[in-house]
Amino acid sequence: MKQTLVQDALKIVQSPQVLVNIVSKRVRQLGQGFRPLVAYDPKLTFMDVALKEVAEGKLGYEMIEVPSAAGTSLALPAKKSRKAAAA
């Protein structure tokens, strides 16, 4: 993995955790035979190719907003013990 590619990709995707998820999924795709979206040197690993795709803006992502649970009760149903269930 080339550090310059990581730094370039982090300029596009500010969160390292999100970048890891994007690259991980793309590496799996490349390993399954998907074609790269950028020109690359055969010496590069799938991770380097994925980072290069992110850095060049070829891969995007979408953040889904999860509604807040504020003001709602998230009480889970009580689990029955085995003795109570048998009775």
C-alpha positions in Angstrom: 0.0 0.0 0.0 1.4 3.4 -1.0 1.1 6.1 1.6 0.6 8.8 -1.1 -2.5 7.0 -2.4 -3.9 6.9 1.1 -3.3 10.6 1.7 -4.9 11.5 -1.7 -7.9 9.3 -1.0 -8.3 10.9 2.5 -8.6 14.3 0.8 -11.7 13.0 -1.0 -13.2 10.9 1.9 -12.4 12.7 5.1 -13.3 9.8 7.5 -10.7 7.0 7.7 -13.4 4.6 8.8 -15.5 5.3 5.7 -12.5 5.0 3.5 -11.7 1.6 4.9 -15.2 0.4 4.2 -15.1 1.8 0.6 -11.7 0.3 -0.2 -12.6 -3.1 1.4 -15.7 -3.5 -0.7 -13.9 -2.4 -3.8 -11.0 -4.8 -3.2 -13.5 -7.7 -2.9 -15.0 -6.6 -6.2 -11.7 -6.4 -8.0 -10.8 -9.8 -6.6 -14.0 -11.2 -8.1 -13.0 -10.0 -11.6 -14.6 -6.5 -11.8 -12.6 -4.2 -14.1 -10.7 -1.3 -12.6 -12.1 2.2 -13.3 -8.6 3.7 -13.7 -5.4 2.9 -15.6 -3.0 1.2 -13.3 0.4 -0.4 -13.2 0.3 -4.2 -13.0 2.6 -4.0 -9.9 -0.2 -2.3 -7.9 -2.3 -4.4 -5.5 -6.1 -4.4 -5.5 -5.9 -2.1 -2.5 -3.7 0.4 -4.3 -6.1 0.3 -7.3 -9.1 1.0 -5.1 -7.3 3.9 -3.3 -6.4 5.3 -6.7 -10.0 5.1 -7.8 -11.2 7.0 -4.7 -8.4 9.6 -5.1 -9.4 10.2 -8.7 -13.1 10.5 -7.9 -14.1 7.4 -9.7 -15.7 5.9 -6.6 -18.3 7.6 -4.6 -20.3 6.9 -1.5 -23.5 8.0 0.1 -24.1 8.5 3.8 -27.6 7.4 5.0 -29.0 9.4 7.9 -30.5 7.3 10.6 -33.4 8.9 12.4 -32.7 9.8 15.9 -34.2 7.7 18.7 -34.6 10.8 20.9 -38.0 10.9 22.6 -38.9 7.4 21.8 -38.7 4.4 24.0 -36.6 1.6 22.7 -37.7 -1.0 25.3 -37.1 -4.5 24.2 -39.6 -7.2 25.0 -38.7 -9.1 28.1 -37.2 -12.5 27.5 -38.9 -15.4 29.1 -36.9 -17.9 31.1 -37.0 -21.5 30.1 -39.0 -22.3 33.2 -41.6 -19.7 32.5 -41.9 -20.8 28.9 -42.4 -24.5 29.9 -45.2 -23.6 32.4 
